[in-house]
Amino acid sequence: MLRSIAARIAQALGLILAVMCLNFLLIHLTPGDPATVIVGESGAGDPELLEEIRAQYGLDRPFVVQLGTYIGRVATGDLGESYFFNQSVTSLISARLWPTVLLVGTALSFAVAAGTMVGVATARRPESPLSHGATVLALVGFSMPVFWTGIMLVILFASTWKLLPVQGWHDVSYGEGMLANVLDVGEHLVLPALTLGLIYLAQYSRLSRASMLEVLESDYVRTARAKGLGERRVVYKHALRNAVIPVVTVIGLQFGALLSGALLVETVFNWPGLGRLAFDSILRRDTSVLLGVLMVSSVMVIVANLLTDLLYTIIDPRIRLRERSNV
Amino acid sequence: MSDSAGLGDVAAADMGVTPGLGAGGGAGAARPGRETFRLFVRNKAAVVGVLMLAGVVFMTVAGPRLYDQDPKDIVARPLIGPGELTEARLGTDYLGRDVLAGVINGGGTSLTVAAMAAAMVLVIGIGIGAVAGYYGGWADSALMRFTEFFQVLPALLFAMVVVALFEPSMWTIAFAIGVVAWPGIARITRAEFLRLRNLEFVRAARAVGATDWRIIRKVVFPNALPPLIVSATLIMGTAILFEAGLAFLGLGDPNTTSWGLMIGLNRGNFLTAWWSVTFPGLAIFFTVLSFSLIGDGLQDAYNPKLRGR
């Protein structure tokens, strides 16, 4: 068990290293002087600065040494400077990390909870109108561009019905104190999280429906029914646990896509997260920030994958036992 | 490299066909392709998907000829609603350009880029998946590590970086999408090749002396096709969404009109001019939906037992 967790963590570290190498390659494959790429357009006009960057990153040294220098810097949390803001990339990113985590976390929790519920409900009555409706909804949800869904929801909820704020994550004047703060952010969070969650709600409901249908046909469920357990207990206690395993797998696999969706949603709603930062950095040609966001988001995906793998062992003890017997 | 001649050819060709596509079952299984087609056509949703796609393709190909209006021209005052003007039936955008002309002309870019990206995804994905699945062993582990790496990259962000660092042309965009979207196909191909590589007919082809390359191409690949055809259809949908997302962020080819770009440009005015973002969005939605419906229909037709799941 411990050994397999250690191996899994080692694999995650390997992936992080690979992302660093990719970032390094991107800097060097881009047409033009790597020093210019690192400081972005806003810093490229300053010859002293370029010299300094060349010295810092060892750009006159052999390629391998440059790679080593770069990895060394990134590994110690130094993602470079933003010459637009005159601030370190790490501090810029850490200020924007929390809103993105909040958005992605809320959307994901909503999608998993609601999706599984819809999936279970429809699997119990596969021919009901609700079930067909859910299938249609899954198709529709997958086919809508997420940024457009966001805009449509704003037109509906914020403009036509005036129920929710249009964009941003704070009103200009929000009340004093912790509670008012939380409520204000919460109110602003509803539409972005709903937008992002809807796609995944659709997918998870479809997935959990399929796996629930399969599990409900299995022998152990028949046994549970035969020994006289109530239907609710059979479904929610016995069947559900196995039926969510594919959902957990897909959450891990799709986390990158979820983050990509979050970037678009943040742009639509002016949500001050990493996506918005990446978008603005492209406009400002602030390359070091852009590459920093790529680095940090990739690490987030790697960590999310690691966590889902560990989650397996909690949901499905067989995975844990199998590995223990191997040791 | 025409290998050991006659026997190998016949054996491989024969063997490739006999196991069928797992589609027919029952009595009429002699022609699995026809059975699949029959099942597909009977599926109403799938037929609707085909009709929708035909409509989109017709609009994109014939539309610009039938409706001769340059989407970049300013035809009237800005932000006029749909139905108010005869020269711009779907209204005008924030510069006074015809929204209908934009919708008609925007599909060309989206579909072309998506097709280019999907082709790239298939070539990389099938190539890597086939080698990994067929040879197994260290080649498999190495290639799967490689695939895993591309799976953890947040696809859109990586594509944004690529397009931002290099010139935004249709080729760069297709390349950026292709580079990030292939791992799924590689995994499916690998799984199919792993499943098939030790089946009797593949062993028979090997026994009569067919080369690996020939077995991969003529024996295993045709039998691995059904799930790949389904995924290729869905990849088209994903690629269109991707292209739209990049264009929305302003990272599209600046010299073309595309649905995503229209939405991005009108983003500042959508509260006053819903039509300028709604119609291009509907166009994207229907195009992606048509591919999803077709993909689902194909899936059901190839695996009748899984229908409705």
Interface residues (C-beta under 8 A of the other chain):
Chain A: G14 L15 A18 V19 L22 L26 L29 T30 P31 V37 P126 L139 V140 F142 S143 M144 P145 V146 F147 W148 I151 M152 V154 I155 S159 V166 R209 A210 L213 E214 L253 G256 A257 L259 S260 G261 L263 L264 T267 V268 G275 A278 F279 I282 L283 R285 T287 L290 L291 V293 L294 S297 S298 V301 I302 N305
Chain B: R145 E148 F149 Q151 V152 L153 P154 A155 L156 L157 F158 M160 V161 V162 A164 L165 F166 G237 L241 A244 G245 F248 L249 G250 L251 G260 I263 R267 F270 L271 W274 V277 T278 G281 I284 F285 F286 V288 L289 S292 L293 D296 G308 R309
